[in-house]
Amino acid sequence: MNDFDLQKLQAQWQTEENQIKDIDMDTILKNAGNFQKAIKRRNSIEWIASLLLAPLFIAKMVSAATLWSQLMYAELTLALILISAILYYRGRLQLENDASLSTEGFIEHQRTQIQKQIQLLSKARYWYVAPLFLGMLGLGLDRLMTRWNSAHIPWPNVLFVLTLPLMAWGIIWLNEVYAVRDLKARLKTLS
């Protein structure tokens, strides 16, 4: 190793040390608290929506005119339960304000929690969008087929079925691209 390589490594080490000094513990704690509030708010909204929609879907299932509609309302109810369970078991944060953790230990714990959220949201198309999309598409197609006749085209039902993939894509984009990009940026600030 020549003298130039040694100086280059020393300069890199000093800049990394200065970057760590730029992040103070108060900022880290403030960001951790904001992150925890945002995740709790997201989970609470999803749980409240599930609590409100599940009884509605069950009531619709009981009073549905066709067997297919009954099955789709049952599927939507199960999808809400699945989403709520996944958010409960995988979506909650375990942020520890343990006084025995060093600054580096706390930052590493933060990184782990952010990576956990990135993994969860990166697969939103499977555990969030697909179950809801299938139930809504099934209901839309059922209504379209039962109301279709040659004299009258049920345009609201046609538009609903045609816009469902666009809405599903939008939800996937918001979760898997936008939210994950935001979390990766947050993760990068802790690096």
N, C-alpha and C positions, 0 to 999 in steps of 0.2 A: 504494500500500500504506500503510495507516494504522498508527499506533503500536501499536494493539491486535493487528493481524495479525503485526507484527514480534515482539512479546512472545510471542505464541502459538507462532510458529515457533521462537523461541529456547528456550522451555520444552520443546517437543517434542524439539528437537535435544539438549538437556541430558539429558533422560530416556533417550533412545536411547544416549547416551554412557555413562550410568550402567549401563544394562543390559549393555553390552559389558564393563564392568569387573567385573560380578558373575560372569562366567564366566572362571575362571582356566584357564591352560594345563594344569595338573596334572589338573584335573577332565576337561577335554576329552580328554587323553591316556588317562586311566583309562577313560572311556566308549568311546573308540575301540578300546581293547584288548578291552574286554568285548564290544563289537559284533563285532569280528573273531573272537573266540573262539566266539561264538554262531553266526555264519555258517559257520565251519569245522566246528563240531559238527554243524549241520544237514546240510551237504554230506557229511560223513563218514558219518553215519547212512544217508543215502540211497544213497551209493555202496556201503557194506557190505551193505545190504539188497539192492541190485541184484546184487552179486556172489554173494550166497547164493541169491537166488531165480531168477536166470537159468538156472543149471544144473538146478535143480529143474523149471522150466518146460520146458526142452529135453528132459529125461528123460520128463516127462509127455507131451510132444508126441510123442515116439517111440513111447510105449506106449499112446497114446490109442486108444479103440475106434472113434471116428467121425472122419470127415474134418473135420467142423465143430469138434470138440474140438482136433484137431491145428492147425487154422487159428487158433483162439482162443489156444492156448498159444504159437504162433508170434507172434501179435499182442502178447501180454503180454510176451514176451521182447524184441520190438522196442520196446515202450513203455518198458521198463526202460532199454534202451540210449539211447533218445531223452531220457528224463528225466535220465539221468546226463550225457549230452552237453550238454544245456541248462544244467544246474547247473555243469558244468565251464567252459563258454564264457561264460555270462552270470551265473552265480550266485557266482562267486568275487570276492573283494574285492581291490582293488589299493590297499591303504593304504600310503602312503609316509610314512616317518618321516624325510623329507628335511630335513636341518638348514638348508638354504638357504630353505625355505619359511617365510614369515612366519606369524604366528598366524592372520591373515586367510586366507592361502593354504591353510594346513592345514585350517581350518574349511571353506573352500569345497570342498576335496578331499573332506572328510568328507560334506558335503552331497551332492556328486555321487554318492558311493558309496551313500548311503542312498536317493537318488532312483532309482538303478539297481535296488536291491532292491525298492523300491516298484513299479516298472514290472514287474519279474519276477513278483512275487507277485500283482499285480493281474490277471494273465492266467493264473493257475494252473489255472483251469477248462479252458483249451485245451491246455496243454502237460503238465499233470500229471494232472488228474482224468479228462478225456475218454479218453485212451488206456487207462488202467487200467480205467475204468468199462466201456468197450465190450468189452474182453476178458473181464472178470468177468461181465458181463451175458450175453455169448455163451455162456460156460461154464455159467452157471446155467440158462439156457434150454435148452441141450442136455441137461443132466442132467435137467431137469424133463420134457422131451419123451421121453427114452429110458426114464425110470422111471415114467412116468404110465400107469396102467391104471385101468379103471373100479372095480376092487375095492379098490385101494390108492392113496391120494393121498400123494405124497412131501412131507409137510409141511415137513421141513427145507429142501428145495429151494425150495418155495413161499416160505417165510419169507426165505430168502437173496435170492431175486429181488426180493421186495417191499421188503426193507430196503436194497438196494443204492442206490437213489436217495437215501434218507435219509443213508446214509454219505457219498455223493458230495457232497450238499449241506453236510454237516458239515465235510468237508475244504475245500470251497470257502469256507465261512464262516471257518474257522480261518485260511486263507491270505489271502483277499481282504478280509476285514473286520477280524478281530482283529489279525493280524500287520501289515497295512498301517496300521491305526490306531496301533499301537505305534510303527511306523517314522515315521509323520507326527508323532507327539508328540516323538520323538527329533530329528527334523528341525527342529521348531519351537524346541527348546531351543538349537539352533545358529544360529537366525536372530537 
